[in-house]
């Protein structure tokens, strides 16, 4: 079935693609909601609205996903819901300020492509790492007990073999660009197993005494918000989220949109547009108890790989989130908690591989075709490795930037040596480096209007 309004796209493929990032959303959403740090219904409704607006705004399957750094800090330090909301609010406020003052574009232009590719590589490998951890943490190595049918279900339905079958299924459909419904099959499998576990075997309370309908919080964030919440949220989690949001949610996502949709006019999703959207996302939603949202290159890569090619996929996903949140908000928690981690882990692995593969344009042997520098691959590899090892995009970006700068200094020094050998007048290495840096900065700020 084709959808002419959204271009030449297939309904099943788009629906499958819309589910491609659930491997990232579900664990974070469940963990924060279970800890009382975010409200499940509010997060689904607000996230669904963002999905719909992002689809209408960008006309591509732009991903909406949780702010992972904030979620990680909140879960490890047991931040309150107010502090989580403050972290998301302040992060988005800073991004919006940079965007409306037209500083995002020159900052982006100052970054060579290998630095962005390094962030994508590191984020992609991090997703692969988390996916494998989820597979290994499934029921494979947990022997069932005769008195516990639930442990038997987990042993047989959530294990490495299931993960391997899911992986083979994904690979079988991997080359298909138009019709890819593997995500539908995988999520339906997760849903069937979780329903059996919860309502058939009593997992997670068995949904006892839980009715249908929304489960909005009794008190919204603004009712008891304090200045201390603002300070703790921003200093403890917001500052750590800023580099990740700036580099991955804005820069890497905008670049990946151009890479995935070469047939569309450039820029597919401009730096300013992405910055404005990310900046506006948490100015309102978090005050209703929603977890902080942003965009993400990994989510976009995952949705694209599983079949999303138009904004129908994210609009469909948004409508589903809203309907599920409003009708099943009270009963949904035990169900999604019972989703097989082995299958969600495979989806994370595939999303990570797709994102890391963006680095392929740096793996050429012809130096004239390398982006920005003949050392582009090395810079990206260093950045990606540090992101994976440290779990921090900012640290990876800093180390990759130092690497790129030092290698560039060597290039300039080699040019100066060639001039000396040819008898061409030289101005000195330090003066050459400083003058080129000044010229580059001026060019970046003077060309920021070209994006529009």
N, C-alpha and C positions, 0 to 999 in steps of 0.2 A: 504493500500500500504506500503510495507516494503522497507527499504533502506539497502541493504546488506553491502555496504561499511562502513556505520556508525554503524554496528551491528544490532541486532534485535530491530529495532525501527520503529515506525509508523509515516508516514509523517504528518498526521493531528495532532497527539499528539505533535510532535516536533514544528510544526508551532504555535500551541496553547501555548506551553511553551515559545516560543520566545517572545510572547507578555506579558508574566507574570509580567514584571517589568515596563511596560509603565505607571502605576499609579504613579511611582516615577519620571520617566524621563519627562513626558509631562508638569506637572505644573512648574518644575524648568526651563526647556528649554523655555517655553512660557514666563515666567516672566522675565528671563534675556534678551531674544531676544526683548521683548516689550520695555524694558528699555534701549536698545542700548548697553547693557553690554556684549553681545555675539551675534554672527551672526548665524541665523537659518540654512542657507545652510552649512556653514563651520562646525557647530556643528553636523549636520546630517552626512555629508561626513566623517569627522574625526572619529566620533563615530562609523560609519559603518565599517571603516577600522579597528578600534580597535576590534570590534566584530569579524571580520573575522580572524584577527591575533590571538586573544585570543583562538578562537576555534581550529585553527590549532596548536597552541602552547600547550594547555593543554588537548585537546581531550575530554573536557567535556563542558557543557553549562555555561561557566564562564561568569558572568555578568559584563557589562561595564555600569557604571552609573555616574551621576554628583557628584562632590565634594560638598556635601550638606552644610557643615559648611561655605565654601567660598561663596556659593550661598546665604546663609542666611545673612551673613555679607554684601555682595554686595548689596542685595536688601534693607536692612534696613539703610545702610549708604550711598547709592547712589554712590558706587565706579564706576570709569570709566572702560571701556573695557580694557584699558592698565593695570590698577591696578588688575583687575580680572585675566588677563593673567599672571601677575607677581606673584600673589598668587599661582596659579596652578603650574607655572614653578618652583618656589622655593620649594614648598612642595614636588614635585616629585624629585627634585634634592637632597634633604636631604634623602629621602627614598632610592634613587639609591646609594648614598654615603654609607649609612648603609649596603646596600645589597652587593655592590662590595667589601667592607672591611670585609665581613663575620661577621658582628655584629648582623644582624637580627636574625639568628638562636639561638645564646646564649641568646639574650634578650627574645625570645619566650620561650626557655626552662626554663628561670628563672620564668616565669609566671605559677602558678598552673592552672590546667584546670578550676576550679570554677571561676577564674577571667575572663577567656575567655567566659565562659558560661554566666557570668553576663553581659558582653558587648552585647552578642547576645540577651539575655533576654530584656535588656533595649532598644536596637535598635528595636527589634521586637515589643515591647509595644509602642514605639514611632510611628512606622508605623501604628499600630492599632489606636492610638490616632488621627493621621493625617487623616486616612481613615474615621473615624467616624465624624471628623470635616468637611470633604468634603461632607459627606452625609447630615449632618445637615445644611450645607451651600447651599444645592441645592434649587430647586424651591418649596419645600414642603410648606414653610411658607411664600411664596410670592404670594399673591392673584393676579390672572390675571385681566387685565383690558380689557374691550370690544374693545377699540380702538387699542390694541396692541396684534396682533396675536402671536408675539414672546414670550410675557410673558405667554400666554396660552400654547404654546408649552413647555416652560420650566416648567410650573406648572404640566402639564400632563405627560411629558416624562422624567423629571429629578427630582425625588422626593424619599421619603422614601419607598414608595411602590415598585418602580422600584428597589431600592437598596435591598429590602427584597426579591424580585423575583430573582435578580441576586445572592444574597447570597444563597438562596435555590438551585438554579441551580448549583452553585459551590459545595455545600455540597452533592448534588445528585451524582456528579461525583468524589467526594473527595477520596473515597477508591480506585479508579481505578488507577493503576500504569502505565499502558501502553497507553491506549487511553483516552485522556482527552482534549477535544476541547472547553471547556467552555470559555477560553480566546478569541478564535476566535469569538464566538457568541457575547461576551460582546463588543469587539472592533468593530465588524461590526455594532452592535446596535449604539455605540457611533458615528461611521462614518456616518451612515444614518441620525441620528438626527442632527448632526452638519452640514451636507450638506444641509438639509432642512432649518435649521436656517439661514445659510449664504446666499445661493443662492436663496432660496424660500422666506425668510422673511427679508432678508437684515441685518442680525446680523453682528456685527463687520465690518461694511462698505460694506457688501455684496460682497466682492471680486471685487468691482468696479475698473476699470482701472488697474487691475493687470493681467499680462499675465503669460504664462508658462515660465519655464526656471529657472536657478539657480539665487540666489540673493546674490552673494559674496559681501563682503564689498568693498567700493571704495578704501579705504586705509587699508593695513594690519598693524598689531600692530607694527611691527618693524620700520615702516616709521616715527613714531613720539614718540617713546618710550623714557622715561627719567629715570634717576637714582631715582628721587622722586617717580615715579610709582613703581619701584622695592621695595623701602623702605616701602611705604604705603601698597602695596599689601602683602608683607611678614609679616609686623608687625601687621597689622589690621586684616588680614584674614588667611594668611598662617600658622602662629603659632597656631591658633585655629584649623586648619584643620589637623595639624600633628598628634596629638593623635588619632583622628578619623581614619585617613588613616592607621596609624601603627596598631592600635588595631582591627579595623573592616575590612578595606580593605585587610590587609595582614594577621594578625594572625587569626582572626575569620573566614575569608574566606578559608584559607588553612585548618583549622580544620574542617569546615563544609564540604569541599570537601571530606575529608576522611570519614566523617559520612554518607554522601549521597551515596557514591559509594564504599561500602565495598568490592565489588568484584574486584576492580582494585588494582594493586600493590601500596604499600605505599612508599612514600607519593604520593597521587593523584596529588596534586599541592604543591610542596615544598615551604617552606618559602622563600628561595632564589629566586626561579623562579617567585613567585608572586611579591616579592619585586622588582626584575629587571623589570618586566613588568609594574608595577605601576610607577616605577621610570622613565621609558622611555616614558610613555604615553604623558606627557605634556611638554616634552622638545622641541617638534616641533609643535604639533597641535594648541596650544593656540596662536601662533604667526600669524595664519591665521584667527583668530577671533572665534575659537571654544571655548565653555565653558570648564572648566577643568574637566577631567574625572578621575575616579579611578575604582576599583572593589568594590564589596560590598556583604557581607554575606546575607543581606536581599534580594537583587536582585537574587542571586543564589538560595536562598530558594524559592522565588516566581516563578522563571522560572521552577524549579524542580517540584513544586506543581502543576503547570498548564500543565505539561506533558513533559518538556524537559528532555531527558535522554542522548543525545549525542551532539557533537559539530555541528551537522547539524543545530540545532535550531538557534545558534548564528551566524553561517555563513549565513543562510537564512535571519535573521534579519539585518545583516550587509549589505547584498546586497540590501535589501529593503530600508534601510536608505539612501544608496548612490544614488539609482535610484530616490527616492522621493526628496532628496535634490537637485539633478541636474535637475530634470524635473519640480518639483512643488515648489521649494524653495520660489518663489515670492508670491504664492497664499496660501501657507500652513498655515501661521500664523492665519488668521481669522477662518480657519476650526478647527484647534486643540484647539483654544481658546473656541470654542463652544462645546467641548466634555462634555457630562453630568458628572458633578462632583460626582453624586451619584454612578455611575457605577465604575468610577476610584477609588472612595473611598472604595468600596467593594474589589477591587483588592488589594489595599494597606492593608486592614485588613487581607485578606487571606495570603499575603506575610509576614506580621508581625507575624501572628499566627504560620506559618511554621518555621520562624526563632526562635521565642521564644521557640518553642517545642524542640529545640536542648538541652534544659536544662533537658529533661526527664531522662537522664542517671544519674542525681544527686538525683532523687526522688525515692530512694530505701530505704527499712527499714533495710536491712542487712548491718551493719557497715563495714563488710569486703569487700563489693562490692562498697563502696563509693570511689570516685576518689580523691586521694591525701590527703583527710582529712575527718573525720566523720562530720565536719562542712561545707562540700562543698556546700550543698544546701543553708545554711544561708549566706555564703559569696557571692554566685551567686545572691541570692535574694536581698541582700543589694546593691550590685553593680548595678543590673538591675533597682532597685527602684530609686537610685540616678541618673542614666543616664536618666530615664524617667522624673524625677522631675526637673533636672537641664538642660536637653537638651545638656549635654556635656559629651562625653565618657571619657575624661581625668579626670574629677572630679569623675565620677563614678568609674573609675579604681583606683584612689587614695584612695577613701574611702573604697572600697572593699579590697585593698591591706593592709590598716591599720587594717581592721577587721580580715583578714586572719592571719596577723602577730600576733595580740594580742591573737587570739584563739589558734594559734600554740604555743605561749609562755605558755599558760595554759596547753597545752598537755605536753610540755617538763617539766613543773613544776610538773605535776602529775607523770611523769616518775621518776623524782628525788625523790619525796616523797616515791614512791614504793621502790626505791633503799635503801633509808634510813631505811624504815621499815624492809627490808630484810637484812640489815647489809652490803650492798654492798658499796664499797668505791665510794664517789661522788667527782666531781671536781667543783661543784658550778653551780648555774643556769646561771649566766652571761657567764662564760667560756664555758658552754655547748652550749648555744645559739650562741655565736660568732663563735665557732669552727664548728658547723653544717652549719652556713651560709657560712663560707669560703669554706667548703668542697662542698656545693651545687653549689656555683659559679664556682669553679674549674671544677666540673663535667660538668656543662653546657657548658663551653668554650672548654673543652677537647672533648666533644661528638658532637660538631657541624658538624664534618665531616660525622657522621653517616647518616645524611639526604641525602647525595649524594651517 
